[in-house]
Amino acid sequence: MARVVLTGGLRRFTGGTSEVEVDAPDVRALIRALEERFPGIGPHIDESMSIAIDGDIIQQPLLESIGPDSEIHFLPPISGG
């Protein structure tokens, strides 16, 4: 199963849990599985959030495949100038 690392902002939906394992073939299915496990988290993982899969940042990840041993990080948008 893929290991998902959740940032501080998303942990409020998980009761403070920072890592979970999820069995999903792609990012879209991963988000659905997280929403089922942690109701309310899905809308906060939106298109403005980047996702890193095995260290590679994917800008438009919804259909990106996930390997069974992948590590996924949800990255909040960075603002500034």
C-alpha positions in Angstrom: 0.0 0.0 0.0 1.1 3.5 -0.7 2.2 5.7 2.3 0.5 9.1 2.4 2.1 11.9 4.4 -0.4 14.5 5.5 0.6 18.1 6.3 -0.4 20.1 9.3 -3.5 21.6 7.7 -4.9 18.2 6.7 -4.2 16.6 10.0 -7.2 18.4 11.5 -9.4 15.9 9.6 -7.3 12.9 10.7 -7.3 13.4 14.4 -3.6 14.4 14.2 -2.5 11.3 12.2 0.4 12.4 10.0 0.8 9.2 7.9 -1.6 6.6 6.6 -1.4 3.7 4.1 -3.9 3.6 1.3 -4.5 1.1 -1.5 -5.3 3.1 -4.7 -4.3 2.9 -8.3 -4.2 6.6 -9.0 -4.4 10.0 -7.2 -8.1 10.4 -7.8 -8.9 7.1 -6.1 -6.5 8.0 -3.3 -8.4 11.2 -2.6 -11.7 9.2 -2.6 -10.2 6.7 -0.2 -9.0 9.4 2.1 -12.4 11.1 2.0 -14.1 7.8 3.0 -11.7 7.3 5.9 -11.6 11.0 7.0 -14.8 12.7 6.0 -14.3 16.3 5.0 -10.7 16.0 3.9 -11.5 15.7 0.2 -12.5 19.3 -0.6 -9.2 20.5 1.1 -7.1 18.5 -1.3 -7.9 20.5 -4.3 -6.3 21.5 -7.6 -4.3 24.3 -5.9 -2.4 21.7 -3.8 0.6 20.0 -5.4 1.3 16.4 -4.8 4.7 14.7 -4.7 4.8 11.1 -5.6 8.1 9.4 -4.8 9.8 12.7 -4.6 8.5 14.1 -7.9 6.1 17.1 -7.7 3.2 16.5 -10.0 1.2 19.7 -10.8 -1.9 18.1 -12.3 -1.9 14.7 -10.6 -5.5 13.4 -10.6 -4.9 10.7 -13.1 -1.3 10.0 -12.1 -0.7 6.3 -11.3 0.5 5.3 -7.8 2.7 2.3 -7.2 2.0 -0.1 -4.3 5.2 1.2 -2.5 4.8 4.8 -3.4 5.1 7.7 -1.0 2.7 10.6 -1.5 3.0 14.0 0.1 0.3 16.7 -0.2 1.9 20.1 -0.5 0.0 23.3 0.3 0.4 26.2 -2.2 3.3 28.5 -1.4 2.6 32.2 -1.8 4.8 35.2 -1.6 6.7 37.4 -3.9 
